[in-house]
């Protein structure tokens, strides 16, 4: 089948802000180009599936992602604006082992070419778990998969603010926030993914606003222990 990975994969270890490390997969230039080519026909549909509150890894120029810094600034503005109401209930969470968990079950929820599915299976045979962290096409695919959980939360009455897999849900009351988070969690489960309970916290808007304003950097990746650690 055309589009077979040629390899080899070069692995790079990157420390996480909260401890531990992630393995970045550096594909050969030929394999990266193949990955982009196979995903490119699906990019418009994936982008249309994303809401305006998804800020990271938006696709530009085919299967490439846009600049990081302006997207982080836009995320921060949206997050601060949403949590400025001191009485709002805010749930912050993320996805456990997000990219590594995105296997066949998650990809089955997207309409992508069979060649791309085959290409990713070949990468898994070469030692990649789920989607390879690093290449732009993986980030675009992950956005499309997570958009399914976004829509479930929105249907429950709360539109998520999301940066990669870090999510902020803001509701007028405790019941609405819980309902939206449960819908998001169930949708993740249907995809073979799992909400990270250790990094999930429910706060009132004023507390969430203080956390966001005092966080170093300009994106949720810089917050200690993920977004917010459980007590």
Secondary structure in CASP SS format (residue, H / E / C, confidence):
PFRMAT SS
TARGET T0000
AUTHOR 0000-0000-0000
METHOD secondary structure of the structure
MODEL  1
X C 1.00
X C 1.00
X C 1.00
X C 1.00
X C 1.00
X C 1.00
X C 1.00
X C 1.00
X C 1.00
X E 1.00
X E 1.00
X E 1.00
X E 1.00
X E 1.00
X E 1.00
X C 1.00
X C 1.00
X C 1.00
X C 1.00
X C 1.00
X E 1.00
X E 1.00
X E 1.00
X E 1.00
X E 1.00
X E 1.00
X C 1.00
X C 1.00
X H 1.00
X H 1.00
X H 1.00
X H 1.00
X H 1.00
X H 1.00
X H 1.00
X H 1.00
X H 1.00
X H 1.00
X H 1.00
X H 1.00
X H 1.00
X H 1.00
X H 1.00
X H 1.00
X H 1.00
X H 1.00
X H 1.00
X H 1.00
X H 1.00
X C 1.00
X C 1.00
X C 1.00
X C 1.00
X E 1.00
X C 1.00
X C 1.00
X C 1.00
X C 1.00
X E 1.00
X E 1.00
X C 1.00
X C 1.00
X C 1.00
X E 1.00
X E 1.00
X C 1.00
X C 1.00
X H 1.00
X H 1.00
X H 1.00
X H 1.00
X H 1.00
X H 1.00
X H 1.00
X H 1.00
X H 1.00
X H 1.00
X H 1.00
X H 1.00
X H 1.00
X H 1.00
X H 1.00
X C 1.00
X C 1.00
X C 1.00
X C 1.00
X C 1.00
X C 1.00
X E 1.00
X E 1.00
X E 1.00
X E 1.00
X E 1.00
X C 1.00
X E 1.00
X C 1.00
X C 1.00
X H 1.00
X H 1.00
X H 1.00
X H 1.00
X C 1.00
X C 1.00
X H 1.00
X H 1.00
X H 1.00
X H 1.00
X C 1.00
X C 1.00
X C 1.00
X C 1.00
X C 1.00
X C 1.00
X H 1.00
X H 1.00
X H 1.00
X H 1.00
X H 1.00
X H 1.00
X H 1.00
X H 1.00
X H 1.00
X H 1.00
X H 1.00
X H 1.00
X C 1.00
X C 1.00
X C 1.00
X C 1.00
X C 1.00
X C 1.00
X C 1.00
X C 1.00
X C 1.00
X C 1.00
X H 1.00
X H 1.00
X H 1.00
X H 1.00
X H 1.00
X H 1.00
X H 1.00
X H 1.00
X H 1.00
X H 1.00
X H 1.00
X H 1.00
X H 1.00
X H 1.00
X H 1.00
X H 1.00
X H 1.00
X H 1.00
X H 1.00
X H 1.00
X C 1.00
X C 1.00
X C 1.00
X C 1.00
X C 1.00
X E 1.00
X E 1.00
X E 1.00
X C 1.00
X C 1.00
X E 1.00
X E 1.00
X E 1.00
X E 1.00
X E 1.00
X E 1.00
X C 1.00
X C 1.00
X H 1.00
X H 1.00
X H 1.00
X H 1.00
X H 1.00
X H 1.00
X H 1.00
X H 1.00
X H 1.00
X H 1.00
X H 1.00
X H 1.00
X H 1.00
X H 1.00
X H 1.00
X H 1.00
X H 1.00
X C 1.00
X C 1.00
X C 1.00
X C 1.00
X E 1.00
X C 1.00
X H 1.00
X H 1.00
X H 1.00
X C 1.00
X E 1.00
X E 1.00
X E 1.00
X E 1.00
X H 1.00
X H 1.00
X H 1.00
X H 1.00
X H 1.00
X H 1.00
X H 1.00
X H 1.00
X H 1.00
X H 1.00
X C 1.00
X C 1.00
X C 1.00
X C 1.00
X C 1.00
X H 1.00
X H 1.00
X H 1.00
X C 1.00
X C 1.00
X C 1.00
X C 1.00
X C 1.00
X C 1.00
X C 1.00
X C 1.00
X C 1.00
END
